[in-house]
Amino acid sequence: MNSPKEMMNSILILLLCALFSSTSHAVLQNFCKADLRLQQTPTGYPCLPSESVTADDFKSSFNGKPGIPVPTNAVLYPAAVQNFPIVNGGRISGGLVELAPGGSLPLHTHGANEILIVFSGRMDVGLLTPRRAYQNTLGPRDFTYFPEGMQHYLINSGPGKAVAFAAYSSDGPPFNFLHLTLFSNNVSSPILSDVSFIGEPDIRKNKARFNGTG
């Protein structure tokens, strides 16, 4: 019969073997380029064969790529799994936001935590909670944190264009804009006015602006 010391040594050896085995497996699975032709799952897209991955898959650029315009003089340039497939399953993504003079990124949330770093210009940023707003002015090399699911906004408060980089704790965080939730639906304007405390004329004007009906 083995002594307690021998049994402990055996257990330690088994634990070390399991650790090295899982570490080796993790190294082999460090990246998983998304096969965007297939259905996305809760853990990400299925992987393309690793043999098909090249150095170019780990590099991308915002130069020459069309951004996503926001009708408040803002443009978004995402670096998420849908246009940078190598981040698939990595729980990280990024993007650039450009605000023209006087532009803003309206109240919105993400399905991820966010760190925003200003490259150029000046931005007023705010994070809203039910009882308090946390507001700051950011200049170049300043950064801020927006927790997942909390409403926040960006406003260009400088004389020229403002540019910032955002990093997210998800490989494809959705943007949920409050103005689209409120005004791009088919709920009747009188009902929306009652439940939002916004005057019906403003409801109708914004529904027309953001393609809502009712």
C-alpha positions in Angstrom: 0.0 0.0 0.0 1.4 3.4 -0.9 2.4 5.8 1.9 0.6 9.2 2.2 3.7 10.9 0.8 3.8 8.6 -2.2 0.1 9.2 -2.8 0.6 13.0 -2.6 3.5 12.8 -5.1 1.3 10.8 -7.4 -1.5 13.3 -7.2 0.9 16.2 -7.8 2.3 14.4 -10.9 -1.3 13.9 -12.2 -2.1 17.6 -11.6 1.0 18.7 -13.4 0.3 16.4 -16.3 -3.2 17.8 -16.6 -1.9 21.4 -16.4 0.7 20.9 -19.1 -1.9 19.1 -21.2 -4.4 21.9 -21.0 -1.7 24.5 -21.5 -0.5 22.8 -24.6 -4.1 22.6 -25.9 -4.6 26.3 -25.1 -1.5 27.2 -27.1 -2.8 25.2 -30.1 -6.1 27.1 -29.8 -4.8 30.6 -29.3 -6.6 31.8 -32.4 -9.7 30.8 -34.3 -10.3 32.7 -37.5 -14.1 32.9 -37.9 -15.8 31.2 -40.7 -18.3 33.9 -41.4 -20.2 31.7 -43.9 -21.5 29.6 -40.9 -23.9 30.4 -38.1 -22.5 32.2 -35.1 -22.9 30.3 -31.8 -22.9 31.6 -28.2 -19.1 30.9 -28.1 -18.3 32.5 -31.5 -18.1 31.4 -35.1 -16.8 28.0 -36.1 -13.0 28.1 -36.9 -11.5 28.0 -40.3 -8.6 25.5 -40.6 -5.5 26.9 -38.9 -3.5 26.0 -42.0 -5.4 28.5 -44.0 -4.5 31.4 -41.7 -1.8 33.8 -42.9 0.1 36.7 -41.4 -2.2 39.1 -43.2 -5.1 37.8 -41.1 -3.5 39.3 -38.0 -3.3 42.7 -39.6 -5.9 45.2 -40.7 -6.3 48.9 -41.3 -8.9 51.6 -41.1 -7.3 53.4 -44.0 -9.4 53.4 -47.1 -12.3 51.6 -45.5 -15.7 53.2 -45.3 -16.9 53.9 -41.8 -20.4 53.6 -40.4 -22.0 57.1 -40.4 -24.1 58.2 -37.4 -26.5 61.0 -38.3 -25.0 63.3 -35.6 -21.7 64.1 -37.5 -20.0 60.9 -36.3 -18.4 58.0 -38.1 -17.5 54.6 -36.5 -14.8 52.2 -37.8 -15.2 48.9 -36.1 -12.6 46.2 -35.7 -14.9 43.4 -34.6 -15.2 39.7 -35.6 -17.5 40.5 -38.6 -14.7 42.5 -40.3 -11.6 41.2 -38.5 -12.3 37.5 -38.2 -9.1 36.6 -36.3 -10.5 38.0 -33.1 -13.2 35.3 -33.1 -13.7 34.0 -29.5 -11.0 36.3 -28.2 -13.3 38.4 -26.1 -11.7 41.6 -27.4 -12.3 44.0 -30.2 -11.8 47.7 -31.0 -12.7 50.6 -33.2 -12.2 54.2 -34.1 -14.7 56.9 -33.6 -14.4 60.2 -35.4 -16.5 63.2 -34.4 -16.7 66.2 -36.8 -16.8 69.7 -35.3 -20.0 69.9 -33.3 -20.6 66.2 -33.7 -21.6 63.6 -31.1 -22.2 60.0 -30.5 -25.7 59.9 -28.9 -26.6 57.9 -25.8 -25.9 54.2 -26.3 -24.8 51.0 -24.6 -22.6 48.1 -25.5 -22.8 44.4 -24.6 -19.2 44.8 -23.3 -17.0 46.9 -21.1 -15.2 49.7 -23.0 -12.1 51.8 -22.6 -12.0 54.9 -24.8 -8.7 56.6 -25.5 -8.6 60.0 -27.2 -6.0 60.5 -30.0 -6.8 64.0 -31.1 -9.2 66.8 -30.4 -11.3 67.2 -27.3 -14.4 65.2 -26.2 -16.9 65.7 -23.4 -18.0 62.3 -22.2 -20.7 61.2 -19.8 -21.9 58.0 -18.1 -25.5 58.0 -16.9 -26.9 56.2 -13.9 -30.5 56.5 -12.6 -29.4 59.1 -10.0 -26.1 60.6 -11.2 -24.1 61.4 -14.3 -20.3 61.0 -14.4 -19.0 63.7 -16.8 -15.4 64.4 -18.0 -13.6 66.3 -20.7 -10.9 64.3 -22.4 -8.0 65.5 -24.5 -5.2 63.6 -26.3 -3.8 60.6 -24.4 -6.7 60.8 -21.8 -8.9 57.7 -21.5 -12.1 56.7 -19.7 -14.1 53.5 -18.8 -17.7 52.7 -19.7 -19.1 49.6 -17.9 -21.1 47.1 -19.9 -24.8 48.0 -20.4 -24.5 51.6 -19.1 -25.8 54.6 -21.1 -23.0 57.0 -22.2 -22.3 59.6 -24.8 -19.5 61.5 -26.6 -19.5 65.1 -27.7 -16.8 66.9 -29.7 -16.2 70.0 -27.6 -13.1 71.2 -29.5 -12.6 73.4 -32.6 -11.6 70.6 -35.0 -12.2 66.9 -35.6 -11.9 64.6 -32.5 -10.7 61.0 -32.9 -10.7 58.2 -30.3 -9.9 54.5 -30.1 -12.2 52.2 -28.2 -11.4 48.7 -26.9 -14.2 46.3 -25.9 -14.3 43.1 -23.8 -16.2 41.2 -26.6 -15.2 40.2 -30.1 -18.5 41.7 -31.5 -20.2 44.0 -29.1 -23.6 45.4 -30.3 -24.2 49.2 -30.3 -27.6 49.9 -28.8 -28.6 53.5 -29.5 -31.3 55.0 -27.3 -32.7 57.2 -30.0 -33.2 54.2 -32.3 -34.9 52.3 -29.5 -37.2 55.2 -28.9 -38.0 56.5 -32.4 -37.3 53.7 -35.0 -40.2 51.5 -33.9 -43.9 51.2 -34.8 -45.4 52.2 -31.4 -47.9 55.0 -31.9 -46.7 58.5 -31.1 -49.3 59.2 -28.4 -48.3 56.0 -26.5 -44.6 56.8 -26.8 -45.3 60.4 -25.5 -47.1 59.0 -22.5 -44.4 56.5 -21.6 -41.3 58.6 -22.4 -42.5 62.1 -21.1 -41.5 63.5 -24.5 -44.0 65.8 -26.3 -45.9 64.2 -29.1 -44.7 66.7 -31.7 -41.1 65.8 -30.9 -41.9 62.1 -31.0 -43.3 62.5 -34.5 -40.4 64.6 -35.7 -37.9 62.1 -34.5 -39.9 59.2 -35.9 -39.7 60.8 -39.3 -36.0 61.4 -38.9 -35.1 57.8 -37.8 -37.6 55.9 -40.0 -40.1 55.0 -37.3 -43.8 54.6 -37.9 -46.9 55.3 -35.9 
